[in-house]
Amino acid sequence: MRQTVAFLLAGGVGSRLNILGWMRAKPAVPFGGCYRLIDFTMSNAMHSGVQQIGILTQYRPYSLMGHIGSGEAWDLIGRRRCAKILPPSTGREDFDWYRGTADAVAQNLEFAARYGAQRVLILSGDHIYKMDYAAMVEFHKQQKAAITIAMMRVAWEDTRHFGIAQVDEEQRITAWEEKPAKAKSNLASMGVYVIDFEFLKKSLDGRRGHDFGKNIINDAIGVAPVYAYLFSGYWADVGTLKAYWQTHMDILTPGSGLNLPEWGVRTNIDDEGALGDRPPTVIASSAQVQNALISAGCIIEGTVVNSVLSPGVHVAAGAVVRDSVVMHDVRIGGKAEVTSVIADKGVVFGPACRVGGPGPSAQPNEKYPDHLFSGLTLVGKKAVVPERMEIFRNTIVEPQTTLLSYVDYKPREGAYIQGVVPSKEKASRRSCSQ
């Protein structure tokens, strides 16, 4: 792996995650208690022996930059080991921003050349999986491939979301379709590529567009050896609210394939105010905990069932949390009921409030019906849910709601409750509808 340099694509908006992505890049979204989405790819790279990673950021990079830090958390620090944030090389023109995945790599090829790369490993920062990239690179070398793409079988109804390949008996790709309406194969790209450096440089110089799948990959097939590297383990794209919630439930499901202790995922424990400095978790005598992941610094006095709690969550006596994802430092008041909820950091649930409910709902969210329709309830960062308030399924509560946000609110399924967001955040709010 010494002659393989990695580029990690981490500039995505994550608009389908709605308010979870308003104030952070998608790879920086918290996951699994104490992690962020990007930790899984970073840990895979570390375990695979990758020594240099260029992290291509663009949208709201600040929390991601703080999280990556020096790269020390993933042993990427030293004379020839690094995790370097690579923002767009902006000048005076708008087009200096990254115009796509291929353009992002093209603007930073000098980073790979600096380390004498013979191959470039291109990764995505928002997928949940464990993979040995070294084995994929070895396959690439054995096949004398120009490009190798990590691929896996998906359900036929999901093929429209992926780049789809047809292969011969030696796994050489013979045909490629980018997100086809009616696919001829169910072999889907995972967004992980190994590309010979010189071939990549030539392809980027002559590209007709700025997307890897539509341009670089599609143009290479038939004129260069492009191979599929088959992957059969657990893999999840958490790009939607439903997938984000379901992947958390997989953590709690034996046999799902998602096993955090065995995967050896690392995170930056100095992020989030030093995770290692959190006090011990307290499970009171009044508490009932069943099939849950409880992180450091939580205080559980009520009931937690089938839920994932990040550090610092307080569940007061008499409160019930079921089938939910609850992020850092959330406060759940006494006798509150929180069911099938995704709650961002710092939310306060007032005593005796009822938020969410079990099962699906026929009424999607009134503002973002394509984002929230499966019966979940989404509560934004530092929102306040008043005492005894009822909030039903498929409702979105914006970040930073206050008691005044509920003056005109009428409890119903699929509601949208607006918060107090600074004017500079309004552009992000508009991006969620794109």
N, C-alpha and C positions, 0 to 999 in steps of 0.2 A: 504493500500500500504506500510505500515511500514515494512513488512517482505518480500518485493519484491525489489530486486536489479536489475538494468538494465545494460546491456552491449550494447553499441552502436557501430556497426561495421563501422569503418570509415577509413579503410586502403586501399580502392580500388584505382586502377590506373585510371580508367575512360578512357581507351584507345580510345573508340569510340567517345569521345568528342574531340579527336585529339589535336590540339595545346592548347585548353583550359585547358588540364590536364598536360601539359608539366612541369609546375612549381608549381603545387599544387595538393593535393589529391582531388579526385572527390567531396567529401562532402564540400570542401572549395571553390568550384566554385561559383562565384557571381550569384545571382538570384533575379529577381523581383525588381530591383532598388537598395535597400540598404541592401539586405539580402544575406546570403549564403545558399546553399542547406541544410546544417546540421541544420540551424535554425528551420526548420519545425519540425523535430523530437525532437529537444531539447525543443521547445515550447509545443509540445504535452505532453512530459514527465512532464514538469512543471505544466501544467494545470491538469494533471492526478494525481498529488500528489506524483510522484516519488521523492525520497529524495537522492538516491545515484545512480550515473551513472558512469560506467567505459567506457571510450572512447578508443576503440582499434584502434590504428593508426599503420601505417607502411610506406606507400609510401609518401615521401615528406611531412612530418607532420608539418613543421614549421609555415606556415600561419594558419593552423588549430589550432595549439597550442596557437598561439597569439590571435586568434579569441575567443577561449573558455576561455582563461585566468583563472580566479579563479572560474568561473561559476556564478558570481554575477548577470550577465545579465538575468539569468533564475532562480534567487533566490535559487541557489544551493550552498550556502555558510553558514557555521555555524558548530556547534559541530557534528551533525550527517547528515549534508547535504553537498554533494560534487559532483563536476564534475571533475573526475580525468583522465588525459591522461595516457593510459597504453600501452607503446610501447612493442615490443617483448622482452622477457627476453633472450637476445642474449648472447652467450658464444663464444667458439672458433670454433664452427662448423656452416656451412651454414644452417643446418636444424633447428637451433635455431630460425630462422625467422618464422613468421606465415606461415604455409603451407596450410591454408584454414580457413574457418569460424569456423569450429568446433575446430581446433587446437588453434585458437586465444582465444576462450573462455576457453579451457582447460588450457592454460598457465596462466590464470588469475582467476581461480575459488577461489583462496584464498581471492581475493577482496570481493567477495560475502559472503564468509564464515565469514569474519571479521565483517560483519554487521548482522550476524545471519539470513541470508536469508533462507526462506522456499521455495521461488520461484525465478526464474530468468526470467526477461523480456529481450528478445533479439530483437534489433532494427537495422534497416539500416539507414544510414545517408545521403542518396541521393535520397529520394522520396519526392514528394510534395503532402501533404494530411493533413487533420485534423482528429484526432481520440482520443477518450477517452480510454486510456489504462486501467483505473480503472474498467470500465465496462467489458472489456475483462478478466481481472483478476478475477472479481466476477463470470463470466460465468465459468471460469476454475475451481474455487472452488466448485461451485454448481454441476458441472458435475463429480467432483472427478477425473479429468483428470490428466494423467501424462504429456501430451503435449497438448497445444491448439495452433492452427495456425490461424492467421487472413487471411481470404480468400475473394475473390470477383469474380463475373462473368466477364469474358473478352470475346472479340470477338473470334470466333473459329479459325480464321486465326492467332491469336496472341498466342495461347496456346503453341506453340513450344518454346516460350521464358520463360516459367514458370514451377514451380512444380505444378502438376495438381492432384486433389484429387477426389475420388468418396466417397459419404457419404450415410449413411442410414437415416431413418426418424428422428432420434434424433441428426443428425449432427455428428455422430461418423464416422471417416474416415475408410473406408474399403479397399481402394486401393490407391496407390500413383504412379505417373509417373513423372520422372524428365525430363522436356523439351522434351516431346514426339513428334515424327514426325507426328503421327496421334493420337490425344487425344480421350479418351472415355468420357471426361467431359470437361466443360469449367470453372470449379471452380479452380481459380488460387491462389497460395500463394502470399502474399504481403511481405514476408520476416519478419514478426513480429510473435514471438513465446513467449508463456508462458510455462515454464518447471519447474516441481518440482525439487528442488535442489538435493535431494538424487538420484532421477532417472537420472538427468542430469550427476551427478558425475559418477554413475555406467555406463551410456551409453558412456561417453567420455573415461573411462578406457578401455572399451571393443570395441571401434570403429575400423572398418576395413579401414577407410579412414578419410579424414579431412574436408569433406563438410557436412553441416547440412542436406540439402535436400537429397543428394544421400546416406548418411550414417546414421546419427542419426534418421531422420524422417522415412526413408524407413525401417530401421531395427526395429523401435518401433511398427509399425502398425502390428496388429495381435497378439502382445505379451503384449501390454499395451493399456490403453484407450487413444486414440488420437482423439481430436475433432476439428472441424472447427468452427471458430467464424466468422459469415458472416458480411461483411462490404459492405455498399451500397453508400457511399459518393464519392466525387471526390478523385482520386488517380492517380498520374502520375509518371512513371519512366522516368527520363530525361537523360537516359544513351546514347542517340544518339543526334547528332546535330539537326536533324529534330524534335525530341521530345522536346528538350530544347527550340527551337524557338517556336514550337506550344504551349507549356505550357505558355510561355510569352504572346502569342496572346490570350490565354484563360483568362489571367488577365484582358484583355481589352474587353472581350466578355461578355455582360450581360447574365446571365443564364447558364454560363459554369459550375458553381459549385465552381470555384476558386475565393474566396472572401477574399482578404488579410485583409481589415479592420475588418471583422467579425471574422476572425480566431484568432486574437490576437497573431500574430507571433512576437516574440521578437528577437532582435539581439544585438550584443555588439557594442554600439554606440561609444565606445572608440577605437574600431578597425578602420582601414582606416584613421588614423590621426584625430580621434574625429569627428564623424559625426555631433554631436551637435554644433561644432564650425564652421561649414560651414556657409557662408553668406546666406541671403535669396535668393530664386529663383527670377530671373529677367525675366519677359516676356515683351519684348520691344513693342512699338507701331507698329513696322514693322512686328511683329511675327504673325503667324497663327498656332494655336495648335488645333488639332482635335483628340479626342479619344486616349489620350496618358497619360502615367504615367511619370511625371517629378519630379525628386528628388531634394533634397536640394542643393543649390549652383549652379544650372544650370543657364546659360544665353542663352535665346532663342531670337534671332533676325530674324531667318528665319522661315521655315515651318516644323512642326513636325506632322506627321499623323500616327496613329495606331502603335505607337512605345513605348518602355520602355527605359527611360534614367536614368542611375545611377547618383549619386552626381557628381557635378563639370563639367558636359558636356557643351560645348559652341558650339552653332549652329549659325554661322555668318549670316548676312543679305544676302538674296538671296539663301541660301542653303536650300535643301529639304531633309528631312529624312522620309522615308516611310517604314512601316512594318519591323522595325529593332529593334535589341537589342543592346544598346550602353552602355558600361560599364564606370567606373569612369574616369573622367578627360580627356575624348576624345575631340579633337578639330576638328571641321568641318568647313572648310574654306568657304568664300563667293562664292556663285553660285555652290557649290558642290552638287552632287546628290548621295544619299546613299539609296539604295532600297533593301530590303530583305537581310540585312547584320547582322551578329553577329560580333561586334567589341569589343575586349578585352580592358583592361585598357590602358590609355595613348596613344591611337592611334592618329595620326595626319593625317587628310584628307586635302590635299592641295586644294587651291582655284580652282574651276571649274573642279575638277576631277569628274568622273562618275564611281561609284562602285556598282556592282550588277544589278539587274533588276527584273521585276515582272514575276511571273509564273514559271512553271517547265522548265527543260532543258533536252534535250536528250543526252547531253554530260557530263558524270560524271567527277569528278576530276581525272586527269591523274595519280596521285600518290596514292591517297586513294579513289578509286571509291566506296568502300563499306561504306565510312564515309560521303561523300558529293556527292549527286546525285539528290537532290530535287529542285535545283534552288537557294539555298542560297549561300551567299558568306561569307567566314570566314577570319577575319583579326586579327592577333595575337598581343599580348601585346607589346606596345611601337613601333609598326610598323609605318612607314611613307609612305604615298601614295602621290606621287609627284603631283604638280600642273598640271591640265589638263590631268592627266593619266586616261585611260579607263581600268577598270577591270570588266570582265564579270562574269556571273553566274557560280556557282560550282567551283570558284577559291579559293585557300587557299593562304593567304599571311602570311608567317612565322613571329614570333615575331622578333622585332628589325631590320626590314628591313630599309635600308637607300636608298638614291638616287642611289647608286652604284648597288643595288640589281636589278634594272630595266634595266641595260645596254643591256642585251640580251633578255629581255622580249618582246614577241610578243602577243598583246592582242588577247585573244581567250577564249571561254568557257572551263571550266575545267582545267585552268592553275594552276601551282604550282610555287610560287615565294619564293625563299629561302632568309632567313634573316641572320643576323650576330649573331650566338648563340655560347656561350663559349663551349669549348670541353667537359666540365663536363655535358652539357645538351644533348650530342649526344645519350647517352643511352636512355633517355626519348624519343627522336625522333624515335629511333628504336622501342620502345615499342608500338608506335601508330599503327604499322603495324601488331601487333600480334592479 
